[in-house]
Amino acid sequence: MGHPQQKSEHYTYADYLGWPEDARYELIDGVAYAMAPAPSRAHQAVVGELFAQVKLALRGKPCNAYVAPFDVRLPRAGEADEAVDTVVQPDVLVVCDPAKVDERGVRGAPDWVAEVLSPASAGRDQTVKLAAYERAGVPEVWLLHPTDRVLTIYRLDSGRYGRPQILEMRGRVTIGVLPEVKVDFDLFTE
């Protein structure tokens, strides 16, 4: 099957599964977004260090860390997988409920998501994708800007993301929903 073409109706996970494996897409509210072919070195350095620290901190605990590419299906209700119209690939994520994880990835809201911003996707990550995380009930989202070394943290409160906490990427920062995980930004190098 070919690459997704513009069409008036929404794409679904059933469509997504038929797209070529050599091209990566995210599907948000039925709209297909092509992902950049290869992230920058700085992007990969941040993703790698973040994943390593979180994975190590969770060793022996019930929660698991995953790194992209890893499909996260965000159903709106109880619809079958094939009808889900939002499938994203966060850079790093944690899931504490093993029932949400299957061979295809995750179905439902992860407990924590981190997106490392890049020029090709920063706008979408901070708007459309963040809104999808909020709607799905992701309790905490970190947006990391590797160039400016800024961390923006969104936490769910009464079903909404309120005003974000904005920090410099330095020192140790605790993941609010995972208090046993402290990320040491002083270990991040390029």
C-alpha positions as CSV (number, residue, x, y, z in Angstrom):
1,M,0.0,0.0,0.0
2,G,1.2,3.5,-0.8
3,H,1.8,6.5,1.4
4,P,-1.2,8.2,2.9
5,Q,-3.0,10.6,0.5
6,Q,-5.1,13.6,1.5
7,K,-8.7,12.5,1.8
8,S,-11.8,14.1,3.3
9,E,-12.5,11.4,5.8
10,H,-10.3,10.6,8.8
11,Y,-7.5,8.0,8.6
12,T,-7.7,5.3,11.2
13,Y,-5.3,2.8,12.7
14,A,-6.4,0.3,10.1
15,D,-5.1,2.7,7.4
16,Y,-2.0,3.4,9.4
17,L,-1.1,-0.3,9.5
18,G,-1.1,-0.5,5.7
19,W,1.4,2.3,5.2
20,P,5.0,1.4,4.2
21,E,7.4,0.6,7.1
22,D,10.1,2.8,5.6
23,A,8.2,6.0,6.2
24,R,7.1,7.0,9.7
25,Y,3.9,8.8,10.4
26,E,1.8,9.9,13.4
27,L,-1.9,10.0,13.2
28,I,-3.6,12.8,15.2
29,D,-7.4,13.2,15.0
30,G,-7.4,11.3,11.7
31,V,-4.8,13.5,10.1
32,A,-1.5,11.9,9.0
33,Y,1.7,13.8,9.8
34,A,5.0,12.6,8.3
35,M,7.8,12.4,10.8
36,A,11.3,13.8,9.9
37,P,13.5,11.0,8.4
38,A,16.3,11.3,11.0
39,P,16.5,13.5,14.1
40,S,19.6,15.7,14.8
41,R,22.5,14.5,16.8
42,A,21.5,16.8,19.7
43,H,17.9,15.5,19.6
44,Q,19.2,11.9,19.8
45,A,21.7,12.7,22.6
46,V,18.8,14.1,24.7
47,V,16.5,11.2,23.9
48,G,19.2,8.7,24.7
49,E,20.3,10.1,28.0
50,L,16.7,10.7,29.1
51,F,15.7,7.2,28.3
52,A,18.8,5.7,30.0
53,Q,18.2,7.6,33.2
54,V,14.4,6.8,33.4
55,K,14.9,3.2,32.4
56,L,17.6,2.7,35.1
57,A,15.5,4.5,37.8
58,L,12.6,2.2,37.1
59,R,14.6,-1.1,37.2
60,G,12.8,-3.6,39.4
61,K,9.7,-1.4,39.6
62,P,6.3,-2.1,37.9
63,C,6.5,0.7,35.4
64,N,8.4,0.4,32.1
65,A,10.1,3.0,29.9
66,Y,10.0,2.9,26.1
67,V,11.7,4.9,23.4
68,A,10.5,5.8,19.9
69,P,9.6,4.4,17.5
70,F,6.9,2.9,19.7
71,D,3.2,3.3,18.7
72,V,0.8,4.8,21.3
73,R,-2.8,4.4,20.3
74,L,-5.0,6.9,22.0
75,P,-8.7,5.8,21.7
76,R,-11.4,8.3,22.4
77,A,-13.7,5.7,24.0
78,G,-13.9,1.9,23.7
79,E,-13.5,1.7,19.9
80,A,-11.7,-1.2,18.3
81,D,-8.0,-0.6,17.5
82,E,-8.8,-0.4,13.8
83,A,-11.1,2.6,14.4
84,V,-8.6,4.6,16.6
85,D,-7.7,7.9,14.8
86,T,-4.8,9.0,17.0
87,V,-1.5,7.1,17.0
88,V,1.6,8.9,18.2
89,Q,5.2,8.0,18.8
90,P,6.5,10.0,21.8
91,D,10.3,10.2,22.1
92,V,10.3,8.6,25.6
93,L,7.3,7.3,27.6
94,V,6.5,5.4,30.8
95,V,3.6,3.0,31.2
96,C,2.8,1.5,34.7
97,D,-0.2,-0.6,33.7
98,P,1.0,-3.7,31.9
99,A,-2.5,-4.3,30.5
100,K,-2.0,-1.3,28.2
101,V,1.1,-2.8,26.5
102,D,0.8,-5.3,23.7
103,E,2.9,-6.4,20.7
104,R,1.8,-3.3,18.7
105,G,2.8,-0.8,21.4
106,V,0.5,0.9,23.9
107,R,-3.2,1.3,23.9
108,G,-4.3,4.1,26.2
109,A,-2.6,7.0,28.0
110,P,1.0,6.5,29.1
111,D,1.7,7.7,32.7
112,W,4.4,10.1,31.5
113,V,5.5,11.3,28.0
114,A,8.6,13.3,26.9
115,E,8.9,15.0,23.6
116,V,12.2,16.4,22.5
117,L,11.4,19.3,20.3
118,S,13.0,19.6,16.8
119,P,12.4,22.3,14.2
120,A,10.4,20.0,12.0
121,S,7.8,19.0,14.6
122,A,8.0,21.5,17.5
123,G,4.9,23.4,16.5
124,R,2.8,20.3,16.2
125,D,4.3,18.8,19.4
126,Q,3.4,21.9,21.4
127,T,-0.2,22.3,20.0
128,V,-2.0,19.4,18.2
129,K,-0.1,16.6,19.9
130,L,-0.2,18.2,23.4
131,A,-4.0,18.6,23.0
132,A,-4.2,14.9,22.1
133,Y,-2.3,13.9,25.2
134,E,-4.6,16.1,27.3
135,R,-7.7,14.6,25.8
136,A,-6.4,11.1,26.4
137,G,-5.5,11.8,30.0
138,V,-1.7,11.6,30.0
139,P,-0.9,12.8,33.5
140,E,2.4,14.5,32.8
141,V,4.1,15.6,29.6
142,W,7.6,17.0,29.3
143,L,8.6,19.1,26.3
144,L,12.4,19.5,26.1
145,H,14.1,22.0,23.9
146,P,17.7,20.8,23.4
147,T,19.1,23.9,21.8
148,D,17.8,26.4,24.4
149,R,18.0,23.8,27.2
150,V,14.5,24.6,28.4
151,L,12.1,22.0,30.0
152,T,8.3,22.7,29.9
153,I,6.2,20.4,32.1
154,Y,2.5,20.0,31.8
155,R,0.5,18.2,34.5
156,L,-3.1,17.2,34.3
157,D,-5.4,18.8,36.8
158,S,-9.1,18.1,36.7
159,G,-8.7,16.8,33.1
160,R,-6.8,19.8,31.8
161,Y,-3.2,21.0,31.5
162,G,-2.9,24.2,33.4
163,R,-0.1,26.7,33.2
164,P,3.1,24.8,32.5
165,Q,6.1,24.8,34.7
166,I,9.2,26.1,32.8
167,L,12.6,25.2,34.0
168,E,16.2,25.3,32.7
169,M,17.5,21.9,31.8
170,R,20.0,21.7,34.7
171,G,20.3,20.0,38.0
172,R,17.9,17.2,39.1
173,V,14.2,17.3,38.2
174,T,11.7,14.8,39.6
175,I,9.0,13.4,37.4
176,G,5.9,14.3,39.3
177,V,3.9,11.2,38.6
178,L,7.0,9.0,39.2
179,P,8.6,10.5,42.3
180,E,11.2,7.8,42.4
181,V,12.6,9.1,39.1
182,K,14.9,12.1,39.2
183,V,16.4,13.2,35.9
184,D,19.9,14.7,36.3
185,F,20.3,17.2,33.4
186,D,23.9,17.9,34.4
187,L,24.7,14.5,32.9
188,F,23.3,15.5,29.5
189,T,26.1,16.3,27.0
190,E,26.1,16.8,23.3
